[in-house]
Amino acid sequence: MNKGFTLIELIGTVVILAMLSLLAFPAILNVLDSSNKEVDKQTQNFIKSAASSYFNDHRDDNINEVTVQKLMEEGYISTTIVCNNCELANDKVAKDGLEYNTESGGTCEDTNCSSEDGA
């Protein structure tokens, strides 16, 4: 008697594995998307906290906004801030919240970052 699998058994196994992966793939994408949104939200909170510290330290200077780059230069933020691969260094932080106006054409909204050039 020959040992091994028949062609039908192998094809059946491949079909079952393909169906299982088709069911799991959308769930994995949803988890990745929600985790990216959560990271972006935490990044924004971090920037707001750093800007709040900056405004408290410079309250006598009558400053109403600061760029993320300025926060990094003065040590309020120690790393380059990235929101879903969209660099936020040129974005401005106003006393009343974040303003996303990057010079590179990218814009960051509430919990998502996108760019017109696909970056």
C-alpha positions in Angstrom: 0.0 0.0 0.0 1.3 3.4 -1.0 1.8 6.0 1.7 1.0 9.7 1.1 -1.8 11.9 0.1 -3.9 11.8 -3.0 -4.2 14.8 -5.2 -7.8 15.3 -4.2 -6.8 15.4 -0.5 -4.2 18.0 -1.1 -6.5 20.1 -3.2 -9.2 19.9 -0.5 -6.6 21.0 2.2 -5.5 23.9 0.1 -9.2 25.0 -0.5 -10.0 24.8 3.2 -6.9 26.8 4.1 -7.8 29.4 1.4 -11.3 29.8 2.8 -10.0 30.2 6.4 -7.5 32.8 5.3 -10.2 34.7 3.5 -12.3 34.8 6.7 -9.3 35.9 8.8 -7.8 38.5 6.5 -10.6 41.2 7.0 -10.4 40.8 10.7 -6.7 41.3 10.8 -7.0 44.4 8.6 -9.6 45.9 11.0 -7.3 45.3 14.0 -4.4 47.0 12.2 -6.6 49.9 11.2 -8.0 50.4 14.7 -4.5 50.2 16.2 -3.2 52.8 13.8 -6.0 55.1 14.8 -5.3 54.6 18.5 -1.6 55.3 17.9 -2.5 58.5 16.1 -4.8 59.6 18.9 -2.1 59.0 21.5 0.4 60.9 19.3 -1.9 63.8 19.2 -2.4 63.7 23.0 1.4 63.6 23.4 1.8 66.7 21.1 -0.9 68.5 23.0 0.8 67.8 26.3 4.1 69.0 25.0 2.5 72.1 23.6 0.8 72.8 26.9 4.1 72.6 28.7 5.6 75.0 26.1 2.8 77.5 26.5 3.0 77.3 30.3 6.8 78.0 30.1 6.4 80.8 27.6 3.2 82.4 28.9 4.8 85.8 29.3 5.9 85.8 25.6 2.2 86.1 24.4 2.6 83.1 22.0 -0.5 81.7 20.4 0.9 78.8 18.4 4.0 76.7 18.0 5.2 74.2 15.4 6.0 70.6 16.3 9.5 71.3 14.9 10.0 74.1 17.5 8.8 71.7 20.3 11.4 69.2 19.1 14.2 71.8 18.9 13.5 73.0 22.4 13.4 69.6 23.9 9.6 69.3 24.7 9.5 66.4 22.2 12.6 64.2 21.9 11.7 62.2 18.7 10.4 62.9 15.3 6.6 62.7 15.5 5.0 60.6 12.7 1.2 60.1 12.3 0.6 57.1 10.0 3.8 57.8 8.0 2.9 61.5 7.7 5.6 63.6 9.3 4.1 66.3 11.5 7.2 68.5 12.0 5.8 71.5 10.1 2.3 71.3 11.7 1.3 74.1 14.1 -0.1 73.6 17.5 -2.4 76.5 18.7 -3.3 77.1 22.3 -6.8 75.9 21.6 -5.8 72.7 19.8 -3.9 71.2 16.9 -3.8 72.7 13.4 -2.6 70.4 10.7 -1.0 72.4 8.0 2.0 70.6 6.7 4.1 72.3 4.0 4.4 68.9 2.2 0.7 68.7 1.4 -0.2 66.2 4.0 -3.1 66.7 6.4 -3.9 65.0 9.6 -7.4 64.9 10.9 -8.9 63.8 14.2 -7.5 60.3 14.3 -6.2 59.6 10.9 -3.4 60.9 8.7 -3.4 61.0 5.0 -1.6 62.8 2.2 -2.6 64.0 -1.2 0.6 62.7 -2.7 0.0 59.2 -1.3 2.8 59.4 1.3 
